[in-house]
Amino acid sequence: MKRGAHGRGFQIMRGCMGAPSLAMPPAVLLAQDAEFVDLDGPLLLARDREPGLRYEASLVFPPERELWG
């Protein structure tokens, strides 16, 4: 799909809305080749899992081992 989209002049965006921190590390791997990335879903939740990911400005830091339970 990515090759087809690029072949038609489209750019790739990876994003989420309202996903917990546990969903973000796999999404970060998929987003490495995207032109636009919006993976701030945990920040939109009323309550995320503990411990969650650490965000500072536009950066998300690698998960701590405890994230995986």
HUVENGI-V100025 format. One record per residue. RES is the residue in one letter. PSI is psi in whole degrees, 0 to 359 (NA if undefined). OMEGA is omega as a letter, one per 40 degrees, with the letter a starting at -180 (999 if undefined). D_FIRST is the distance of its C-alpha to the first C-alpha in Angstrom with 1 decimal. Layout:
RES|PSI|OMEGA|D_FIRST, RES|PSI|OMEGA|D_FIRST
//
This chain:
M|320|a|0.0, K|313|i|3.8, R|319|i|5.5, G|318|i|5.0, A|313|i|6.0, H|321|i|8.5, G|336|i|9.7, R|9|i|10.6, G|8|i|12.4, F|154|i|10.7, Q|163|a|11.3, I|136|i|9.9, M|136|i|12.4, R|133|a|13.1, G|177|i|16.1, C|163|i|18.3, M|113|i|21.5, G|30|i|24.4, A|147|a|23.1, P|168|a|25.8, S|327|a|26.1, L|335|i|25.3, A|346|a|21.6, M|317|a|21.2, P|316|i|21.5, P|325|i|18.4, A|324|i|16.6, V|319|i|18.1, L|317|i|16.7, L|336|a|13.1, A|356|a|14.1, Q|332|a|15.6, D|9|a|13.0, A|148|i|12.5, E|330|i|14.7, F|138|a|16.1, V|131|i|17.1, D|86|a|19.3, L|49|i|20.3, D|21|a|23.8, G|317|i|23.6, P|332|i|26.7, L|342|a|28.8, L|353|a|28.3, L|147|i|29.8, A|326|i|33.6, R|124|i|33.8, D|169|i|31.4, R|158|i|32.2, E|129|e|34.8, P|147|i|34.2, G|185|i|31.1, L|157|i|29.1, R|126|i|31.0, Y|140|i|29.8, E|116|a|31.8, A|241|a|30.9, S|13|a|27.2, L|143|i|27.1, V|133|a|26.3, F|155|i|28.3, P|147|a|27.5, P|148|i|28.5, E|156|i|32.0, R|324|a|32.5, E|341|i|34.0, L|325|a|30.8, W|357|i|29.9, G|NA|999|33.2
//
